[in-house]
Amino acid sequence: MKPLSLASALLAVISGAAAAATSKDSQSTVFKPPQVFKNTNLVHIVSLEKNYVKEQINVLVENVSKEPQSDYYLPFSSDQIARVGGFEVKDRKDTNAGPFFSAPTEYDPNRLTTLAQFRSDIQYFRITLPAPLKASGQQTLGISFYYLKAYRPLPAAIKQDEKQFLVYDFSIYAPSAYPTLKQKTEIKAASSSIPDYTKITEGKDEMPQKQGAKLTYGPFGEKPAGAVSPAQIRFEFTKPVTHISTLERDIEVSHWGGNIAFEERYALHHLGANLSAPFNRVKFAQSAFFSPATMALKEIRVPLQVGSVDPYFTDVIGNVSTSKFRSNKREALLELKPRYPIFGGWNYPFTIGWNSDAANLLRKTTAGRYVLKVPFLEGPKQAEGVEYGQVKIRVLLPEGARNVRYYTGVPDSSVIDTSVGLHKTYLDTLGRTSVTIKAQNLVDEFRDRDVIISYETSLFDTLRKPFIVFGSMMTVYAAAWAVGKVEVGFARK
């Protein structure tokens, strides 16, 4: 017992020392941006007009250090950083300049960041200026990003014909890692019906000023770095809160068929208020004659590329015939009606697909390379907007495609993984070259962004499959002929 007690005590001492060292190291890894900038003037615009939140921060920053600086930091809470997407920064004075590089900051190079993150509860996006800003120099930044799963319904459950209200929690002061000399915040709700919102008094002024669906807080005087003023707004939202947790998008390129085939698989969820009573279809059908505003998702509109043909729409049960496709020289629109209206808390997984002439999306350059240009997102386009949690795009190129290069216009901060591999399909020998791109936290406003893929292929690669098919058929015929020449029977003596 004595050696065991001694070992236990020694182990406890070692564990305590290790915990103390870990705590000390964790505290030392809490990151704080150097105070080398100040925000001279800032305008914070929060749009609640769709079922995701869009925030814009237009700020004039000044370098207050004696050395040129190129890294500007924007703080987020640990909860916000997991839901933020589409983060982009541009020069407000130069609209032709491309987006600045921006990415979440890594706290610990060894990725042991849990304790440091929970102690500070603040994480940062680092914005790299295109050129270092000299001492006392100024730069105008236009920062935009989106929050997914940003609302909570209040009340959480309502009747089938009742109005839906959503709540959004925010800070009246814009997030900033630097002192701000002057700022104001504008909130744009989805409707002018705003029964509850936070009111404050700054000096002798009562805020916010309400004009229809718009609330304005400020202007405010100087505020220190990291200043926060919690606030809340509750507003009417008479549309579905559509969230797509996963989208798997397959694009298959065929040179022989001159065709590009698309297939998309959706896991759709309604994040609005649940029904407090069982769904009444008779009551829903009767109300349809009056076309009242409803939170139920009744139809899905999917604009496609001009020239798209052969669409189909299926769900977990099978083919859904309640769809309509309109195609002409100006548009191609697929209108879908789910099997049932989708209310808050309900799910609806479904699949759509279509074909498109390769001549509309695929080009061959003078250097002999093929260039494919397709939209990163097509999918539903709804008045209330659509948000995507996870997006996986897989492009299957012809067999033998090599020297593959690809580019996407989606913000780098949303792209989490890219890879080039092989995928074997029917009658393939080597397998098709596949390009896979995974992204997270996107919204339908990125429908205009493209995926551009260039690759090379030879005449031998193009003719490989026909030769293999021809050779296989000839082998079968030769084998059949040889078998037919074999005499089977009993010879007479």
Secondary structure, DSSP 8 states (H G I E B T S, - for coil): -HHHHHHHHHHHHHHHHHHHHHHHHHHHT-----S-EEEEEEEEEEEESSSSEEEEEEEEEEE-SSS-EEEEEEEEEHHHHTTEEEEEEEETT-TTS---EEEE--S-TTS--HHHHHHH-EEEEEEEEEEEE-TT-EEEEEEEEEESS--EESSSEE-TTS--EEEEEEESS---SS-BSSEEEEEEESSS---EE--EEETTEEE-EEETTEEEEEEE--B-TT---EEEEEEE--S--EEEEEEEEEEEEETTTTEEEEEEEEEEEE-S-EESS---HHHHHHHTTT----SSB--EEEEE-TTEEEEEEEESSSB---EEEEE-SS-EEEEE--SS-B-BT-EEEEEEEEEEEGGGTEEE-TTS-EEEEEES--S---TT--EEEEEEEEEEEEET-EEEEEEE-S-GGGEEEEEEEEE--TT-SS-EEEEEEEEEEEEGGGTT-EEEEEEE--HHHHHHHHHHHHHHHHHHHHHHHHHHHS--S----
